[in-house]
Amino acid sequence: IRCFDPATRELLGIVPVDGPQQVREAIARAREAQVGWRETSFALRRRVLRRVANAVLAGVDDLVELIVRDSGKTRENALMGEIWTVLEKLRWTASQGAKHLRPEAVSSGLFLHKRARLEYHPLGVIGAIIPWNYPFQNIMNPLIPALMAGNGIVIKPSEWVAWSARRFVQLVRDALVAEGQSPELVQVVQGYGETGQALIAGGIDSLVFIGSVKNGQRVLEAAARTITPVVLELGGKDPFIVCDDADLEPAVHAALAGCFISAGQNCVAAERLLVFDAIYDRFAARVGELVGSMRQGQPLGDGPVDVGAIVTPMQLQIVERLVTRAIEQGARVIAGGQRVLAERGDY
């Protein structure tokens, strides 16, 4: 996999692709390590997560740079949208995870002479196939609860952010080693569709998939062959509705946050803005002013920018087609509407 910085088109490096045999071997290593890990105490698992949090805090500047170079997003979005959210998930899981995983007393119903309880046992080895829009958070998001629940995990990141993935996972592997545990509990496999298919069919005990509806259907079909439980987080078309009694300025800023955080490449992006007639003209004018004043360019350049690059050339083409089609159908452009900085990167 040839990995490029989307903001500059600089070659970041080349990552080897893992074939089906290598994927099976990664699952086997995680499974072997999980045998011991499933018997560990909640206290030890908490210590591992807190070591990860300390490593993230200690290396925050380097992590932000890795995120920015692999995704093209701004420093601010990398810090607030990925580092902060991962630290909060580590904090919450370390402090609250054990409470939700301990056995719970439940009613025995008509069997008055019996006592009943609900127990939670580790599943085994979790698989995770994750997208490119949040290269750090998407890795840590399934990894943190998997470890707290006593599982191993094999992660297949998007090929578009393959360059940074192994560095992020190494934080967790180092924390495991520091607590006397096997780093093989956490595995990364790199590649394209074939690698993902091999992970689904490789004998994992559960799968997390984040991506498009179309690819989610394919994942579900493949997982059904081995009756592997699947959690799907799929894309949507989220509407942002502005009523005629809305406070204009906060409404405009909230709408633009939904459109421009991570350059709109966000699972909770505002895909459509539906604005009441009575407020529409003022709303559109203010949006045009703010978007027209936004600074766009290389996030690691000389000055601050508000909008970075699009992660993949393919995604830029999709955005371009949507804009062109909208104009053909009668849309009015009030700001932007075309590629910019084409000689530098994917903007």
N, C-alpha and C positions, 0 to 999 in steps of 0.2 A: 504494500500500500504506500503510494507516494503521498506524503502529507504536506499540505501547503498552508501558509498563513493567508486567510481570505482577504485580509486588509492590505497586503503587500504582494501576494502571490509568491512570496519567498518559500523555497523548499525547506521544510522543517526537518525532514528525515524520511527514512524508509522503514516500514514496519513489516516483518514477515507475516504471511498469512498462515493460520493454523488450519490444517486439513482435518477430516473426520477422525482419523486415528489420534491425532494430537488432542482433539477435543475430548475423546473418550478417556485418554490418559489424564487430562486435567480433572475430569469428573472423578476418576478413580483416586487421584491424590487427595482431592477435597473430601471424598468419602472416608478414606483411611484416617485423615486428621479429625474428622467429625466424630468418630467413635469415642475419642477421648474428650473432645470439647463438649459433647452432649452431657457429660457427667460433671462438668465444672459448676461451681457455685455462681449465684447471681453476683456476689461480691467481686469475684474475679472478672466476670464479664464487664461489670461496671468499671473496674480498673483499666481494662483494655480500652473501653470507649473514652475514658477520661484521658488516657495517654494519647489517643488519636486527637482529641480536642486540643490538648496542649501542643501537639506537633503542628496542627493547623494554625494555631495562634502564633507559634514561634516562626513559622514559615509563610506567613500570610502574603508578604510581598511577592515571593517567588511563585506561590500558588496563583495569585491574581495574574501574574505575567503569563503563566502556562495557559490559563483559561483564555485570556485575551488573544494570545497568539494562535491558539487552535480554533477559536470560535469567531474572532473578529469583533466581539462585543466590547463595550466600553469598560474601563477599569471600575467605574462606579457600579455598573450592573454585575460585574464579576464579584465585587466585594459584597454588595447588599443582596444580590439575587442568588448567590451561590455560597460564598464563605459564611455569611451571617446565618443563612437558613440551615446549612449543615451543622454549624456550631449549636444552633438552637435544637436541632433534632438530636444531636449527641447529648446535650444537657438534659433534655426531657426524657430520652430513653434511659439514660443512666439513673435518673432520679425516680422515674415512674414505671419503667419497664417491668421490674420484678413484681410490682403490685398487680399488674394485669396478667402475669404469667403464673402466679401461685394458684394452687387448687382452691376451688370455691365450693362452699357448702351449698347444696341445692335441696329442694323438697324431694322427699321420697314418695310423695303422692299417697296412694292408698296403702302402701306398705309401711305402716306405722312402726313396725318392729325393725325397720331397716334405716340405716343412715346412708346418704348419697352425697357424692361430690363430683365436681367437674374438674378433670385434670388436663393440663396442656403439655404435650410431649413434642420434642423437636421433630420436624418432618424428615430431616436428613440433609440432602444437598439441594439447594435452590439454584435454579438457572435464572439469569436476568438478561434480556435483550433490550438495549436502551438506545435512545436517539442522540442527536448531536447538539440540541439547542442549549443544554446545560451540562457541559462535559464533566464537571466536578460533582455537581449535585445529583445528576442522574446515576452516577456510580454509587455514591454514598447513600442515596435514598433507600434502595433495597438492602444494601449491605449492613447498615446499622441494625435494623430490626432482626435480620437473619442471624447475626452474631448474638444478639441479646437473647434470642429464643433458642440458642444452642445448635444452630445449623451451620453447615458449610455453604459456600456460594461460588458459582462460576459465572462470571460476567462477560457478556459479549457486547462491547460498546460499538457505536456506529463507526464505520470505516472512515467517516469524515473527521472524527476527532480521535483517531487511533494513537496519534503522537503523544498525547498527554495522559492517556488512560493508565498505563503501567506505573507512571510516576505517582498518580493519585492513590492507586491501590497499595503501593509500597509503604505509604504512611501506616496503613492498617497492618500490613505484614510485620513491619518493624515493631508496632505496639504489641502484637502477639508474641513475638520473640522475647521482648523485654519482660513479659509476664510468664516466660517459660513454656509457651504454647507453640504449636507448629504453624509456621506461616503458610503451609500448604492448604490451610483451611479456606483461604481466599485465592481464587484463580481468575486470570484474565485470558480469554481467547480472542484472537483478532482475525478479522476477515470480512467476507461479503455474505451473500445469502446462503451459500453452501455451509459456511461455518455456523450460522444461526440454525440451519436445519439439523446439522449434526448435534448441536446442543440439545435441541428439542427431543431428538430421537436417541440421545446418548444414555438414558437411564436416570435422569434427574427426578426428584420427588415432587417438585412444584416449579412453576415458571411464572416470572413477572415479565410482561411485555409492555413497552411504552412506544407508541407510534401511530401510524395512520389506520383508519378503519379497514382499508383494503388489505394492508399487511397483517392486521390483527385477525382478519378472517383466515388468512393462510396459516398463521400460527396456530389458531384454534383447530383447524382441520388437521394439521400435522400432529398436534398434541393429542387429539382424539384417538389416534391410532394406538397410542400407548396408555390411554386414559390418564394422562398427566394433568393434574389440576392447574388451571391458568388464571392469573389475574391480569386483566387487560385495562390499560389506561389509553384511551384512543382520542383522536382529534375530534373537534366539533366546530360549530359555527356560532359562537357565543354572541348574542345581541347585547348592545349597550343602549339603554333607552333613556332619553332626556325629555322629561315632562315639561310642560309650559310654565310650571311654577318653580322650576329648578333654579338654584343659585348659580348664575352663569359661570363665574370664574372657576369655582371648584369643579363644576361639571366638565368644563373644557379640559382642565388639567387631568382629571381622572380619566377622561376619554383618551387623551393623548398618551397617558401612561399605558393604557391598554393597547395602544397601537404601536408604541415605540420602544417599550422595554424589550431588551434583547432584539431590537429591530423588528418587533412584532412576532418573533419566532418563539412563541410562548403558549403553553397549554391553556392559560387563562387569558389569552389575548382578546381584545374587543374586535371581533371579526366584522361586525356590522354596527354602525351607529344609526339609531332610529330616533330622529329629533322631531318634536312636535312643531307644527307650522308656526305657532305664535313666537317661538324662540329661535327658529331655524336661521334666519338671516343674521342675527347677532352672533349666534353660535358659530356659523360658518366663517364669518368675518374674523372672529377672534382666533379660531383654529388656523386660518390662513396666515394671520400675523405671527403666531407662535411657531408654526412649522417653518415659515419662511425665514425665521431668525435662528433656526437650529444650526449648530455647527456639525459638519460631518467630515470624517476623515480617519486617519490611522489612529487607533486608540493609544498606541505607545509612541506617538509622535511628540512634537515639541509642546503643543498646548492641549487643553482639555477639549473633548468633543462630546456632543450630545447623542449622536447616532454613529454606530460603527458599521462594519461590513455585514453582508449576508453570509451565513456559514458556508453554503455550497453554491457553485455556479448554477446547478439545477434549480435550486430554490429561487435564485434571482430571476431565472427565466420564467418560473411560475408567476412570480409577482408581476413581471413585465407583461406577461400575457393577460393577466387579470386587469391591469390598468388599461391596456390597449382595447380589450373587449368592452370594458365599462365605457370608455370614450366613444366607441362605435355605437353603443346603445344609448348615448345621450348624456353621459356624465360630463360635468364641468370641472376642469382642473383648477383648483385654487392655490395649489402649491406643489412644486415638484412634478412628478408624473413621468420621469424618464431616468435612465441610468445616469450616474454621475461618477466622476473620477475613474472612468473606465480604463485609463492607462495605468492606474495604480492597483486596483483590486475590484472586488465584487460589491459595488455600492448601488 
